[in-house]
Amino acid sequence: MKVKPLADRVLVKNDAAETKTASGLFIPEAAQEKTQTAVVVDVGPGTDEEKITVKAGDRIMYDKYAGTQIKIDGVDHLIVRMSDIIAVIE
């Protein structure tokens, strides 16, 4: 399936949640906290009010409750507004 974001939307693929603590303990899937970092897959064209400042391949951090979750070919993705992106991770 091909998904193309519209307007000021950005399609991102969530980073995997941590499965192990720093001391080596495994975290069960039910207790894993959702990450707020992702990799940009595709971007919309932007609008006159909201310009797109990220590009495909960028790692980003977004607001905790932002976006709409979708599955593309069995993989979790998120569609967020450009204004919900709070940082680019370098």
HTML snippet that shows the backbone in 3Dmol.js (N, CA, C, O; Angstrom):
<script src="https://3Dmol.org/build/3Dmol-min.js"></script>
<div id="view" style="width:600px;height:400px;position:relative"></div>
<script>
const pdb = `
ATOM      1  N   MET A   1       0.842  -1.174   0.000  1.00  0.00           N
ATOM      2  CA  MET A   1       0.000   0.000   0.000  1.00  0.00           C
ATOM      3  C   MET A   1       0.889   1.240   0.000  1.00  0.00           C
ATOM      4  O   MET A   1       1.902   1.281   0.699  1.00  0.00           O
ATOM      5  N   LYS A   2       0.516   2.238  -0.774  1.00  0.00           N
ATOM      6  CA  LYS A   2       1.248   3.503  -0.874  1.00  0.00           C
ATOM      7  C   LYS A   2       0.430   4.582  -0.201  1.00  0.00           C
ATOM      8  O   LYS A   2      -0.743   4.761  -0.528  1.00  0.00           O
ATOM      9  N   VAL A   3       1.028   5.309   0.739  1.00  0.00           N
ATOM     10  CA  VAL A   3       0.349   6.389   1.453  1.00  0.00           C
ATOM     11  C   VAL A   3       1.131   7.670   1.212  1.00  0.00           C
ATOM     12  O   VAL A   3       2.331   7.724   1.482  1.00  0.00           O
ATOM     13  N   LYS A   4       0.462   8.704   0.705  1.00  0.00           N
ATOM     14  CA  LYS A   4       1.081  10.003   0.452  1.00  0.00           C
ATOM     15  C   LYS A   4       0.411  11.037   1.346  1.00  0.00           C
ATOM     16  O   LYS A   4      -0.781  11.302   1.189  1.00  0.00           O
ATOM     17  N   PRO A   5       1.162  11.634   2.293  1.00  0.00           N
ATOM     18  CA  PRO A   5       0.568  12.650   3.165  1.00  0.00           C
ATOM     19  C   PRO A   5       0.167  13.903   2.389  1.00  0.00           C
ATOM     20  O   PRO A   5       0.788  14.247   1.384  1.00  0.00           O
ATOM     21  N   LEU A   6      -0.866  14.571   2.862  1.00  0.00           N
ATOM     22  CA  LEU A   6      -1.357  15.794   2.239  1.00  0.00           C
ATOM     23  C   LEU A   6      -1.060  16.995   3.129  1.00  0.00           C
ATOM     24  O   LEU A   6      -0.817  16.849   4.328  1.00  0.00           O
ATOM     25  N   ALA A   7      -1.081  18.177   2.532  1.00  0.00           N
ATOM     26  CA  ALA A   7      -0.922  19.463   3.236  1.00  0.00           C
ATOM     27  C   ALA A   7       0.312  19.456   4.134  1.00  0.00           C
ATOM     28  O   ALA A   7       1.419  19.199   3.660  1.00  0.00           O
ATOM     29  N   ASP A   8       0.134  19.735   5.430  1.00  0.00           N
ATOM     30  CA  ASP A   8       1.271  19.845   6.346  1.00  0.00           C
ATOM     31  C   ASP A   8       1.487  18.565   7.144  1.00  0.00           C
ATOM     32  O   ASP A   8       1.992  18.613   8.266  1.00  0.00           O
ATOM     33  N   ARG A   9       1.110  17.422   6.577  1.00  0.00           N
ATOM     34  CA  ARG A   9       1.247  16.133   7.270  1.00  0.00           C
ATOM     35  C   ARG A   9       2.572  15.467   6.901  1.00  0.00           C
ATOM     36  O   ARG A   9       3.121  15.687   5.822  1.00  0.00           O
ATOM     37  N   VAL A  10       3.076  14.635   7.844  1.00  0.00           N
ATOM     38  CA  VAL A  10       4.331  13.910   7.658  1.00  0.00           C
ATOM     39  C   VAL A  10       4.084  12.459   8.046  1.00  0.00           C
ATOM     40  O   VAL A  10       3.534  12.192   9.115  1.00  0.00           O
ATOM     41  N   LEU A  11       4.480  11.521   7.198  1.00  0.00           N
ATOM     42  CA  LEU A  11       4.366  10.093   7.472  1.00  0.00           C
ATOM     43  C   LEU A  11       5.677   9.627   8.095  1.00  0.00           C
ATOM     44  O   LEU A  11       6.747   9.810   7.513  1.00  0.00           O
ATOM     45  N   VAL A  12       5.589   9.020   9.289  1.00  0.00           N
ATOM     46  CA  VAL A  12       6.794   8.561   9.987  1.00  0.00           C
ATOM     47  C   VAL A  12       6.638   7.107  10.400  1.00  0.00           C
ATOM     48  O   VAL A  12       5.525   6.612  10.577  1.00  0.00           O
ATOM     49  N   LYS A  13       7.773   6.431  10.550  1.00  0.00           N
ATOM     50  CA  LYS A  13       7.813   5.053  11.046  1.00  0.00           C
ATOM     51  C   LYS A  13       8.402   5.106  12.442  1.00  0.00           C
ATOM     52  O   LYS A  13       9.527   5.569  12.629  1.00  0.00           O
ATOM     53  N   ASN A  14       7.642   4.631  13.427  1.00  0.00           N
ATOM     54  CA  ASN A  14       8.084   4.672  14.812  1.00  0.00           C
ATOM     55  C   ASN A  14       9.345   3.848  15.036  1.00  0.00           C
ATOM     56  O   ASN A  14       9.528   2.785  14.443  1.00  0.00           O
ATOM     57  N   ASP A  15      10.218   4.367  15.913  1.00  0.00           N
ATOM     58  CA  ASP A  15      11.375   3.592  16.347  1.00  0.00           C
ATOM     59  C   ASP A  15      10.887   2.464  17.247  1.00  0.00           C
ATOM     60  O   ASP A  15       9.834   2.575  17.875  1.00  0.00           O
ATOM     61  N   ALA A  16      11.643   1.391  17.308  1.00  0.00           N
ATOM     62  CA  ALA A  16      11.287   0.263  18.163  1.00  0.00           C
ATOM     63  C   ALA A  16      11.446   0.651  19.627  1.00  0.00           C
ATOM     64  O   ALA A  16      12.370   1.383  19.982  1.00  0.00           O
ATOM     65  N   ALA A  17      10.549   0.163  20.471  1.00  0.00           N
ATOM     66  CA  ALA A  17      10.623   0.430  21.904  1.00  0.00           C
ATOM     67  C   ALA A  17      11.765  -0.371  22.517  1.00  0.00           C
ATOM     68  O   ALA A  17      12.129  -1.437  22.022  1.00  0.00           O
ATOM     69  N   GLU A  18      12.319   0.157  23.593  1.00  0.00           N
ATOM     70  CA  GLU A  18      13.394  -0.544  24.299  1.00  0.00           C
ATOM     71  C   GLU A  18      12.854  -1.845  24.882  1.00  0.00           C
ATOM     72  O   GLU A  18      11.812  -1.854  25.536  1.00  0.00           O
ATOM     73  N   THR A  19      13.573  -2.950  24.640  1.00  0.00           N
ATOM     74  CA  THR A  19      13.142  -4.243  25.165  1.00  0.00           C
ATOM     75  C   THR A  19      13.979  -4.680  26.353  1.00  0.00           C
ATOM     76  O   THR A  19      13.687  -5.694  26.988  1.00  0.00           O
ATOM     77  N   LYS A  20      15.028  -3.910  26.656  1.00  0.00           N
ATOM     78  CA  LYS A  20      15.922  -4.282  27.745  1.00  0.00           C
ATOM     79  C   LYS A  20      16.372  -3.021  28.478  1.00  0.00           C
ATOM     80  O   LYS A  20      16.608  -1.989  27.850  1.00  0.00           O
ATOM     81  N   THR A  21      16.492  -3.100  29.792  1.00  0.00           N
ATOM     82  CA  THR A  21      16.968  -1.965  30.573  1.00  0.00           C
ATOM     83  C   THR A  21      18.488  -1.879  30.468  1.00  0.00           C
ATOM     84  O   THR A  21      19.136  -2.785  29.944  1.00  0.00           O
ATOM     85  N   ALA A  22      19.049  -0.779  30.974  1.00  0.00           N
ATOM     86  CA  ALA A  22      20.496  -0.598  30.939  1.00  0.00           C
ATOM     87  C   ALA A  22      21.214  -1.675  31.742  1.00  0.00           C
ATOM     88  O   ALA A  22      22.358  -2.012  31.439  1.00  0.00           O
ATOM     89  N   SER A  23      20.552  -2.220  32.766  1.00  0.00           N
ATOM     90  CA  SER A  23      21.184  -3.262  33.584  1.00  0.00           C
ATOM     91  C   SER A  23      20.975  -4.662  33.020  1.00  0.00           C
ATOM     92  O   SER A  23      21.467  -5.638  33.586  1.00  0.00           O
ATOM     93  N   GLY A  24      20.238  -4.772  31.893  1.00  0.00           N
ATOM     94  CA  GLY A  24      20.097  -6.065  31.232  1.00  0.00           C
ATOM     95  C   GLY A  24      18.785  -6.784  31.485  1.00  0.00           C
ATOM     96  O   GLY A  24      18.605  -7.904  31.009  1.00  0.00           O
ATOM     97  N   LEU A  25      17.864  -6.175  32.220  1.00  0.00           N
ATOM     98  CA  LEU A  25      16.568  -6.809  32.464  1.00  0.00           C
ATOM     99  C   LEU A  25      15.673  -6.625  31.241  1.00  0.00           C
ATOM    100  O   LEU A  25      15.648  -5.556  30.630  1.00  0.00           O
ATOM    101  N   PHE A  26      14.936  -7.688  30.891  1.00  0.00           N
ATOM    102  CA  PHE A  26      14.017  -7.612  29.768  1.00  0.00           C
ATOM    103  C   PHE A  26      12.700  -6.984  30.201  1.00  0.00           C
ATOM    104  O   PHE A  26      12.179  -7.295  31.272  1.00  0.00           O
ATOM    105  N   ILE A  27      12.164  -6.097  29.363  1.00  0.00           N
ATOM    106  CA  ILE A  27      10.904  -5.419  29.644  1.00  0.00           C
ATOM    107  C   ILE A  27       9.810  -6.124  28.850  1.00  0.00           C
ATOM    108  O   ILE A  27       9.914  -6.234  27.628  1.00  0.00           O
ATOM    109  N   PRO A  28       8.752  -6.610  29.528  1.00  0.00           N
ATOM    110  CA  PRO A  28       7.670  -7.256  28.787  1.00  0.00           C
ATOM    111  C   PRO A  28       6.975  -6.261  27.859  1.00  0.00           C
ATOM    112  O   PRO A  28       6.931  -5.064  28.146  1.00  0.00           O
ATOM    113  N   GLU A  29       6.442  -6.752  26.764  1.00  0.00           N
ATOM    114  CA  GLU A  29       5.843  -5.877  25.754  1.00  0.00           C
ATOM    115  C   GLU A  29       4.717  -5.017  26.339  1.00  0.00           C
ATOM    116  O   GLU A  29       4.550  -3.863  25.942  1.00  0.00           O
ATOM    117  N   ALA A  30       3.956  -5.567  27.268  1.00  0.00           N
ATOM    118  CA  ALA A  30       2.846  -4.819  27.864  1.00  0.00           C
ATOM    119  C   ALA A  30       3.337  -3.630  28.693  1.00  0.00           C
ATOM    120  O   ALA A  30       2.591  -2.670  28.889  1.00  0.00           O
ATOM    121  N   ALA A  31       4.572  -3.678  29.179  1.00  0.00           N
ATOM    122  CA  ALA A  31       5.105  -2.614  30.035  1.00  0.00           C
ATOM    123  C   ALA A  31       5.988  -1.628  29.274  1.00  0.00           C
ATOM    124  O   ALA A  31       6.440  -0.637  29.846  1.00  0.00           O
ATOM    125  N   GLN A  32       6.235  -1.889  27.999  1.00  0.00           N
ATOM    126  CA  GLN A  32       7.098  -1.001  27.225  1.00  0.00           C
ATOM    127  C   GLN A  32       6.396   0.313  26.942  1.00  0.00           C
ATOM    128  O   GLN A  32       5.231   0.331  26.546  1.00  0.00           O
ATOM    129  N   GLU A  33       7.108   1.415  27.146  1.00  0.00           N
ATOM    130  CA  GLU A  33       6.541   2.726  26.870  1.00  0.00           C
ATOM    131  C   GLU A  33       6.723   3.059  25.396  1.00  0.00           C
ATOM    132  O   GLU A  33       7.770   2.791  24.807  1.00  0.00           O
ATOM    133  N   LYS A  34       5.693   3.645  24.817  1.00  0.00           N
ATOM    134  CA  LYS A  34       5.742   4.040  23.413  1.00  0.00           C
ATOM    135  C   LYS A  34       6.806   5.124  23.223  1.00  0.00           C
ATOM    136  O   LYS A  34       6.855   6.092  23.983  1.00  0.00           O
ATOM    137  N   THR A  35       7.645   4.959  22.220  1.00  0.00           N
ATOM    138  CA  THR A  35       8.672   5.965  21.956  1.00  0.00           C
ATOM    139  C   THR A  35       8.063   7.156  21.249  1.00  0.00           C
ATOM    140  O   THR A  35       7.013   7.038  20.618  1.00  0.00           O
ATOM    141  N   GLN A  36       8.712   8.298  21.351  1.00  0.00           N
ATOM    142  CA  GLN A  36       8.263   9.493  20.645  1.00  0.00           C
ATOM    143  C   GLN A  36       9.297   9.920  19.621  1.00  0.00           C
ATOM    144  O   GLN A  36       9.403  11.095  19.272  1.00  0.00           O
ATOM    145  N   THR A  37      10.060   8.938  19.144  1.00  0.00           N
ATOM    146  CA  THR A  37      11.013   9.198  18.076  1.00  0.00           C
ATOM    147  C   THR A  37      10.639   8.328  16.885  1.00  0.00           C
ATOM    148  O   THR A  37      10.082   7.240  17.035  1.00  0.00           O
ATOM    149  N   ALA A  38      10.959   8.832  15.700  1.00  0.00           N
ATOM    150  CA  ALA A  38      10.583   8.127  14.485  1.00  0.00           C
ATOM    151  C   ALA A  38      11.473   8.578  13.337  1.00  0.00           C
ATOM    152  O   ALA A  38      12.231   9.540  13.458  1.00  0.00           O
ATOM    153  N   VAL A  39      11.367   7.868  12.225  1.00  0.00           N
ATOM    154  CA  VAL A  39      12.082   8.216  11.003  1.00  0.00           C
ATOM    155  C   VAL A  39      11.047   8.676   9.981  1.00  0.00           C
ATOM    156  O   VAL A  39      10.028   8.016   9.780  1.00  0.00           O
ATOM    157  N   VAL A  40      11.314   9.804   9.340  1.00  0.00           N
ATOM    158  CA  VAL A  40      10.395  10.353   8.338  1.00  0.00           C
ATOM    159  C   VAL A  40      10.431   9.463   7.089  1.00  0.00           C
ATOM    160  O   VAL A  40      11.498   9.177   6.545  1.00  0.00           O
ATOM    161  N   VAL A  41       9.253   9.036   6.651  1.00  0.00           N
ATOM    162  CA  VAL A  41       9.127   8.208   5.457  1.00  0.00           C
ATOM    163  C   VAL A  41       8.774   9.063   4.247  1.00  0.00           C
ATOM    164  O   VAL A  41       9.369   8.915   3.180  1.00  0.00           O
ATOM    165  N   ASP A  42       7.796   9.967   4.418  1.00  0.00           N
ATOM    166  CA  ASP A  42       7.331  10.816   3.322  1.00  0.00           C
ATOM    167  C   ASP A  42       6.730  12.083   3.912  1.00  0.00           C
ATOM    168  O   ASP A  42       6.292  12.090   5.062  1.00  0.00           O
ATOM    169  N   VAL A  43       6.710  13.146   3.132  1.00  0.00           N
ATOM    170  CA  VAL A  43       6.155  14.427   3.606  1.00  0.00           C
ATOM    171  C   VAL A  43       5.145  14.964   2.603  1.00  0.00           C
ATOM    172  O   VAL A  43       5.225  14.684   1.407  1.00  0.00           O
ATOM    173  N   GLY A  44       4.193  15.741   3.112  1.00  0.00           N
ATOM    174  CA  GLY A  44       3.239  16.423   2.251  1.00  0.00           C
ATOM    175  C   GLY A  44       3.878  17.665   1.651  1.00  0.00           C
ATOM    176  O   GLY A  44       5.020  17.988   1.978  1.00  0.00           O
ATOM    177  N   PRO A  45       3.164  18.366   0.778  1.00  0.00           N
ATOM    178  CA  PRO A  45       3.718  19.548   0.118  1.00  0.00           C
ATOM    179  C   PRO A  45       3.789  20.781   1.007  1.00  0.00           C
ATOM    180  O   PRO A  45       4.446  21.757   0.644  1.00  0.00           O
ATOM    181  N   GLY A  46       3.124  20.762   2.174  1.00  0.00           N
ATOM    182  CA  GLY A  46       3.088  21.938   3.034  1.00  0.00           C
ATOM    183  C   GLY A  46       1.961  22.870   2.614  1.00  0.00           C
ATOM    184  O   GLY A  46       1.261  22.625   1.632  1.00  0.00           O
ATOM    185  N   THR A  47       1.803  23.942   3.379  1.00  0.00           N
ATOM    186  CA  THR A  47       0.791  24.950   3.072  1.00  0.00           C
ATOM    187  C   THR A  47       1.453  26.317   3.124  1.00  0.00           C
ATOM    188  O   THR A  47       2.629  26.426   3.473  1.00  0.00           O
ATOM    189  N   ASP A  48       0.705  27.360   2.780  1.00  0.00           N
ATOM    190  CA  ASP A  48       1.251  28.712   2.854  1.00  0.00           C
ATOM    191  C   ASP A  48       1.588  29.087   4.292  1.00  0.00           C
ATOM    192  O   ASP A  48       2.556  29.808   4.533  1.00  0.00           O
ATOM    193  N   GLU A  49       0.795  28.601   5.251  1.00  0.00           N
ATOM    194  CA  GLU A  49       1.019  28.915   6.657  1.00  0.00           C
ATOM    195  C   GLU A  49       2.051  27.999   7.317  1.00  0.00           C
ATOM    196  O   GLU A  49       2.778  28.436   8.209  1.00  0.00           O
ATOM    197  N   GLU A  50       2.125  26.741   6.891  1.00  0.00           N
ATOM    198  CA  GLU A  50       2.995  25.746   7.540  1.00  0.00           C
ATOM    199  C   GLU A  50       3.918  25.112   6.505  1.00  0.00           C
ATOM    200  O   GLU A  50       3.482  24.273   5.716  1.00  0.00           O
ATOM    201  N   LYS A  51       5.179  25.504   6.504  1.00  0.00           N
ATOM    202  CA  LYS A  51       6.176  24.949   5.584  1.00  0.00           C
ATOM    203  C   LYS A  51       6.726  23.639   6.161  1.00  0.00           C
ATOM    204  O   LYS A  51       6.840  23.493   7.378  1.00  0.00           O
ATOM    205  N   ILE A  52       7.057  22.713   5.306  1.00  0.00           N
ATOM    206  CA  ILE A  52       7.652  21.444   5.717  1.00  0.00           C
ATOM    207  C   ILE A  52       9.166  21.653   5.844  1.00  0.00           C
ATOM    208  O   ILE A  52       9.822  22.062   4.886  1.00  0.00           O
ATOM    209  N   THR A  53       9.710  21.370   7.024  1.00  0.00           N
ATOM    210  CA  THR A  53      11.141  21.597   7.262  1.00  0.00           C
ATOM    211  C   THR A  53      11.907  20.301   7.505  1.00  0.00           C
ATOM    212  O   THR A  53      13.089  20.336   7.845  1.00  0.00           O
ATOM    213  N   VAL A  54      11.240  19.151   7.334  1.00  0.00           N
ATOM    214  CA  VAL A  54      11.919  17.860   7.451  1.00  0.00           C
ATOM    215  C   VAL A  54      11.856  17.164   6.105  1.00  0.00           C
ATOM    216  O   VAL A  54      11.066  17.531   5.235  1.00  0.00           O
ATOM    217  N   LYS A  55      12.703  16.147   5.945  1.00  0.00           N
ATOM    218  CA  LYS A  55      12.715  15.392   4.691  1.00  0.00           C
ATOM    219  C   LYS A  55      12.785  13.907   5.004  1.00  0.00           C
ATOM    220  O   LYS A  55      13.097  13.518   6.129  1.00  0.00           O
ATOM    221  N   ALA A  56      12.498  13.089   4.023  1.00  0.00           N
ATOM    222  CA  ALA A  56      12.545  11.640   4.200  1.00  0.00           C
ATOM    223  C   ALA A  56      13.928  11.225   4.694  1.00  0.00           C
ATOM    224  O   ALA A  56      14.947  11.684   4.178  1.00  0.00           O
ATOM    225  N   GLY A  57      13.950  10.356   5.696  1.00  0.00           N
ATOM    226  CA  GLY A  57      15.202   9.873   6.269  1.00  0.00           C
ATOM    227  C   GLY A  57      15.601  10.578   7.556  1.00  0.00           C
ATOM    228  O   GLY A  57      16.440  10.064   8.296  1.00  0.00           O
ATOM    229  N   ASP A  58      15.022  11.742   7.845  1.00  0.00           N
ATOM    230  CA  ASP A  58      15.322  12.462   9.092  1.00  0.00           C
ATOM    231  C   ASP A  58      14.765  11.689  10.284  1.00  0.00           C
ATOM    232  O   ASP A  58      13.684  11.107  10.196  1.00  0.00           O
ATOM    233  N   ARG A  59      15.506  11.680  11.410  1.00  0.00           N
ATOM    234  CA  ARG A  59      14.981  11.143  12.679  1.00  0.00           C
ATOM    235  C   ARG A  59      14.405  12.325  13.437  1.00  0.00           C
ATOM    236  O   ARG A  59      15.047  13.367  13.575  1.00  0.00           O
ATOM    237  N   ILE A  60      13.186  12.150  13.927  1.00  0.00           N
ATOM    238  CA  ILE A  60      12.496  13.254  14.586  1.00  0.00           C
ATOM    239  C   ILE A  60      11.951  12.823  15.943  1.00  0.00           C
ATOM    240  O   ILE A  60      11.850  11.633  16.244  1.00  0.00           O
ATOM    241  N   MET A  61      11.601  13.821  16.753  1.00  0.00           N
ATOM    242  CA  MET A  61      10.896  13.607  18.005  1.00  0.00           C
ATOM    243  C   MET A  61       9.582  14.372  17.888  1.00  0.00           C
ATOM    244  O   MET A  61       9.560  15.507  17.411  1.00  0.00           O
ATOM    245  N   TYR A  62       8.483  13.748  18.326  1.00  0.00           N
ATOM    246  CA  TYR A  62       7.171  14.372  18.182  1.00  0.00           C
ATOM    247  C   TYR A  62       6.436  14.372  19.523  1.00  0.00           C
ATOM    248  O   TYR A  62       6.815  13.654  20.448  1.00  0.00           O
ATOM    249  N   ASP A  63       5.375  15.188  19.616  1.00  0.00           N
ATOM    250  CA  ASP A  63       4.562  15.259  20.830  1.00  0.00           C
ATOM    251  C   ASP A  63       3.997  13.887  21.177  1.00  0.00           C
ATOM    252  O   ASP A  63       3.714  13.078  20.293  1.00  0.00           O
ATOM    253  N   LYS A  64       3.837  13.638  22.470  1.00  0.00           N
ATOM    254  CA  LYS A  64       3.436  12.319  22.956  1.00  0.00           C
ATOM    255  C   LYS A  64       2.105  11.824  22.388  1.00  0.00           C
ATOM    256  O   LYS A  64       1.995  10.654  22.022  1.00  0.00           O
ATOM    257  N   TYR A  65       1.108  12.678  22.309  1.00  0.00           N
ATOM    258  CA  TYR A  65      -0.217  12.231  21.868  1.00  0.00           C
ATOM    259  C   TYR A  65      -0.548  12.688  20.448  1.00  0.00           C
ATOM    260  O   TYR A  65      -1.721  12.805  20.092  1.00  0.00           O
ATOM    261  N   ALA A  66       0.457  12.941  19.653  1.00  0.00           N
ATOM    262  CA  ALA A  66       0.263  13.466  18.299  1.00  0.00           C
ATOM    263  C   ALA A  66      -0.030  12.351  17.300  1.00  0.00           C
ATOM    264  O   ALA A  66       0.366  11.201  17.491  1.00  0.00           O
ATOM    265  N   GLY A  67      -0.724  12.712  16.247  1.00  0.00           N
ATOM    266  CA  GLY A  67      -0.829  11.868  15.071  1.00  0.00           C
ATOM    267  C   GLY A  67      -1.915  10.818  15.071  1.00  0.00           C
ATOM    268  O   GLY A  67      -2.645  10.615  16.042  1.00  0.00           O
ATOM    269  N   THR A  68      -1.981  10.160  13.920  1.00  0.00           N
ATOM    270  CA  THR A  68      -2.929   9.077  13.674  1.00  0.00           C
ATOM    271  C   THR A  68      -2.132   7.834  13.309  1.00  0.00           C
ATOM    272  O   THR A  68      -1.326   7.856  12.379  1.00  0.00           O
ATOM    273  N   GLN A  69      -2.362   6.739  14.052  1.00  0.00           N
ATOM    274  CA  GLN A  69      -1.630   5.503  13.782  1.00  0.00           C
ATOM    275  C   GLN A  69      -2.267   4.749  12.623  1.00  0.00           C
ATOM    276  O   GLN A  69      -3.490   4.649  12.517  1.00  0.00           O
ATOM    277  N   ILE A  70      -1.396   4.216  11.746  1.00  0.00           N
ATOM    278  CA  ILE A  70      -1.854   3.362  10.651  1.00  0.00           C
ATOM    279  C   ILE A  70      -0.857   2.228  10.486  1.00  0.00           C
ATOM    280  O   ILE A  70       0.295   2.333  10.906  1.00  0.00           O
ATOM    281  N   LYS A  71      -1.312   1.143   9.869  1.00  0.00           N
ATOM    282  CA  LYS A  71      -0.422   0.026   9.533  1.00  0.00           C
ATOM    283  C   LYS A  71      -0.256   0.002   8.032  1.00  0.00           C
ATOM    284  O   LYS A  71      -1.237   0.012   7.289  1.00  0.00           O
ATOM    285  N   ILE A  72       0.998  -0.030   7.583  1.00  0.00           N
ATOM    286  CA  ILE A  72       1.298  -0.141   6.160  1.00  0.00           C
ATOM    287  C   ILE A  72       2.098  -1.418   5.982  1.00  0.00           C
ATOM    288  O   ILE A  72       3.216  -1.533   6.484  1.00  0.00           O
ATOM    289  N   ASP A  73       1.527  -2.375   5.268  1.00  0.00           N
ATOM    290  CA  ASP A  73       2.147  -3.685   5.052  1.00  0.00           C
ATOM    291  C   ASP A  73       2.569  -4.327   6.371  1.00  0.00           C
ATOM    292  O   ASP A  73       3.644  -4.921   6.458  1.00  0.00           O
ATOM    293  N   GLY A  74       1.720  -4.208   7.407  1.00  0.00           N
ATOM    294  CA  GLY A  74       1.969  -4.838   8.696  1.00  0.00           C
ATOM    295  C   GLY A  74       2.924  -4.089   9.615  1.00  0.00           C
ATOM    296  O   GLY A  74       3.235  -4.579  10.700  1.00  0.00           O
ATOM    297  N   VAL A  75       3.398  -2.912   9.208  1.00  0.00           N
ATOM    298  CA  VAL A  75       4.342  -2.125  10.005  1.00  0.00           C
ATOM    299  C   VAL A  75       3.636  -0.873  10.517  1.00  0.00           C
ATOM    300  O   VAL A  75       2.954  -0.186   9.756  1.00  0.00           O
ATOM    301  N   ASP A  76       3.802  -0.576  11.814  1.00  0.00           N
ATOM    302  CA  ASP A  76       3.171   0.606  12.408  1.00  0.00           C
ATOM    303  C   ASP A  76       3.808   1.887  11.909  1.00  0.00           C
ATOM    304  O   ASP A  76       5.031   2.028  11.911  1.00  0.00           O
ATOM    305  N   HIS A  77       2.973   2.816  11.485  1.00  0.00           N
ATOM    306  CA  HIS A  77       3.393   4.152  11.060  1.00  0.00           C
ATOM    307  C   HIS A  77       2.495   5.162  11.749  1.00  0.00           C
ATOM    308  O   HIS A  77       1.499   4.800  12.374  1.00  0.00           O
ATOM    309  N   LEU A  78       2.853   6.425  11.632  1.00  0.00           N
ATOM    310  CA  LEU A  78       2.097   7.510  12.235  1.00  0.00           C
ATOM    311  C   LEU A  78       2.058   8.672  11.251  1.00  0.00           C
ATOM    312  O   LEU A  78       3.065   8.981  10.612  1.00  0.00           O
ATOM    313  N   ILE A  79       0.910   9.313  11.127  1.00  0.00           N
ATOM    314  CA  ILE A  79       0.807  10.534  10.329  1.00  0.00           C
ATOM    315  C   ILE A  79       0.655  11.684  11.316  1.00  0.00           C
ATOM    316  O   ILE A  79      -0.323  11.738  12.062  1.00  0.00           O
ATOM    317  N   VAL A  80       1.616  12.602  11.324  1.00  0.00           N
ATOM    318  CA  VAL A  80       1.603  13.731  12.254  1.00  0.00           C
ATOM    319  C   VAL A  80       1.604  15.043  11.480  1.00  0.00           C
ATOM    320  O   VAL A  80       2.014  15.092  10.320  1.00  0.00           O
ATOM    321  N   ARG A  81       1.147  16.091  12.127  1.00  0.00           N
ATOM    322  CA  ARG A  81       1.239  17.433  11.547  1.00  0.00           C
ATOM    323  C   ARG A  81       2.663  17.946  11.746  1.00  0.00           C
ATOM    324  O   ARG A  81       3.343  17.570  12.701  1.00  0.00           O
ATOM    325  N   MET A  82       3.095  18.795  10.847  1.00  0.00           N
ATOM    326  CA  MET A  82       4.428  19.390  10.964  1.00  0.00           C
ATOM    327  C   MET A  82       4.573  20.116  12.306  1.00  0.00           C
ATOM    328  O   MET A  82       5.648  20.092  12.906  1.00  0.00           O
ATOM    329  N   SER A  83       3.506  20.757  12.781  1.00  0.00           N
ATOM    330  CA  SER A  83       3.569  21.491  14.047  1.00  0.00           C
ATOM    331  C   SER A  83       3.729  20.577  15.262  1.00  0.00           C
ATOM    332  O   SER A  83       4.116  21.047  16.332  1.00  0.00           O
ATOM    333  N   ASP A  84       3.434  19.261  15.117  1.00  0.00           N
ATOM    334  CA  ASP A  84       3.604  18.316  16.218  1.00  0.00           C
ATOM    335  C   ASP A  84       5.039  17.784  16.325  1.00  0.00           C
ATOM    336  O   ASP A  84       5.384  17.128  17.308  1.00  0.00           O
ATOM    337  N   ILE A  85       5.869  18.065  15.323  1.00  0.00           N
ATOM    338  CA  ILE A  85       7.268  17.645  15.357  1.00  0.00           C
ATOM    339  C   ILE A  85       8.026  18.676  16.187  1.00  0.00           C
ATOM    340  O   ILE A  85       8.010  19.868  15.880  1.00  0.00           O
ATOM    341  N   ILE A  86       8.697  18.201  17.251  1.00  0.00           N
ATOM    342  CA  ILE A  86       9.344  19.143  18.163  1.00  0.00           C
ATOM    343  C   ILE A  86      10.855  19.201  18.000  1.00  0.00           C
ATOM    344  O   ILE A  86      11.487  20.130  18.502  1.00  0.00           O
ATOM    345  N   ALA A  87      11.458  18.223  17.303  1.00  0.00           N
ATOM    346  CA  ALA A  87      12.912  18.260  17.126  1.00  0.00           C
ATOM    347  C   ALA A  87      13.342  17.309  16.019  1.00  0.00           C
ATOM    348  O   ALA A  87      12.672  16.317  15.731  1.00  0.00           O
ATOM    349  N   VAL A  88      14.473  17.634  15.408  1.00  0.00           N
ATOM    350  CA  VAL A  88      15.159  16.726  14.485  1.00  0.00           C
ATOM    351  C   VAL A  88      16.379  16.199  15.244  1.00  0.00           C
ATOM    352  O   VAL A  88      17.148  16.975  15.812  1.00  0.00           O
ATOM    353  N   ILE A  89      16.547  14.888  15.247  1.00  0.00           N
ATOM    354  CA  ILE A  89      17.636  14.248  15.980  1.00  0.00           C
ATOM    355  C   ILE A  89      18.797  14.009  15.019  1.00  0.00           C
ATOM    356  O   ILE A  89      18.630  13.368  13.981  1.00  0.00           O
ATOM    357  N   GLU A  90      19.963  14.523  15.365  1.00  0.00           N
ATOM    358  CA  GLU A  90      21.146  14.353  14.491  1.00  0.00           C
ATOM    359  C   GLU A  90      22.142  13.418  15.131  1.00  0.00           C
ATOM    360  O   GLU A  90      23.196  13.151  14.554  1.00  0.00           O
TER     361      GLU A  90
END
`;
const viewer = $3Dmol.createViewer("view");
viewer.addModel(pdb, "pdb");
viewer.setStyle({}, {cartoon: {color: "spectrum"}});
viewer.zoomTo();
viewer.render();
</script>
